[in-house]
Amino acid sequence: MLPAGTRVYIAGCGGMLGRAVYAEFARDCEVKATDIDLNIDWLEHADVRDLAGYEASVTAFNPELLINVDNQSPLAEFSGGSPG
């Protein structure tokens, strides 16, 4: 695991996978979790499709680790939002 206090940015964190990833890292790390759907109180808005806004959000937090678990892929769109 990462050292305590490591700054971790998690994009696309509002879904099931994002929540699980958040739970794992939030125990010991400083986490900024983002999504386009603010369905949980610890989420902040950032849209990976808006490159300038996404870059500003990441840069402002200055993470040591960036994790992208968003569901914004052609496969997700083709399969109705649920790849696999």
C-alpha positions in Angstrom: 0.0 0.0 0.0 1.0 3.6 -0.4 2.5 5.7 2.5 -0.1 7.4 4.7 -1.0 10.8 3.4 -0.3 10.1 -0.3 -2.4 12.4 -2.5 -4.6 10.2 -4.7 -6.9 11.6 -7.4 -9.7 9.2 -8.5 -11.7 10.2 -11.6 -15.0 8.5 -12.4 -15.5 7.6 -8.8 -19.3 7.6 -8.6 -19.9 4.0 -9.8 -19.5 0.7 -8.1 -15.8 0.3 -9.0 -15.0 3.9 -8.1 -16.6 3.5 -4.7 -14.6 0.4 -4.0 -11.4 2.1 -5.1 -12.2 5.1 -3.0 -12.9 2.9 0.1 -9.5 1.3 -0.3 -7.4 4.5 -0.7 -9.4 6.8 1.6 -8.3 4.8 4.7 -4.8 6.1 4.6 -4.5 8.5 1.8 -5.7 12.1 1.0 -8.2 11.4 -1.8 -9.9 13.7 -4.2 -12.7 11.7 -5.8 -14.5 13.1 -8.9 -17.4 12.3 -11.2 -19.9 14.0 -13.4 -22.8 12.7 -11.3 -22.4 14.0 -7.7 -24.4 11.1 -6.2 -22.3 10.9 -3.0 -21.3 13.8 -0.7 -17.6 13.1 -0.9 -17.5 13.5 -4.8 -16.4 16.7 -6.6 -17.4 17.5 -10.1 -14.9 16.9 -12.9 -15.7 15.6 -16.4 -12.9 13.7 -18.2 -14.5 14.7 -21.5 -13.7 18.4 -20.7 -9.9 18.3 -21.0 -9.3 21.8 -19.7 -11.6 21.4 -16.7 -10.2 18.0 -15.9 -6.6 19.1 -16.2 -7.4 22.1 -13.9 -9.0 19.8 -11.3 -6.0 17.4 -11.3 -3.4 20.2 -11.3 -5.1 22.0 -8.4 -4.9 18.9 -6.3 -1.4 17.9 -7.4 -1.8 14.2 -6.8 1.0 11.7 -6.5 -1.2 9.0 -8.0 -4.0 9.5 -10.5 -6.6 6.7 -11.0 -9.2 6.8 -13.8 -12.1 4.5 -13.4 -14.6 6.5 -15.4 -17.0 4.8 -17.8 -16.6 7.2 -20.7 -15.4 4.8 -23.3 -16.8 3.8 -26.7 -17.3 0.3 -25.4 -19.4 1.6 -22.5 -21.5 3.7 -24.9 -22.0 0.7 -27.2 -22.9 -1.6 -24.4 -25.3 0.7 -22.7 -22.9 1.9 -20.0 -21.9 -1.5 -18.7 -18.8 -2.9 -20.4 -18.3 -6.6 -20.2 
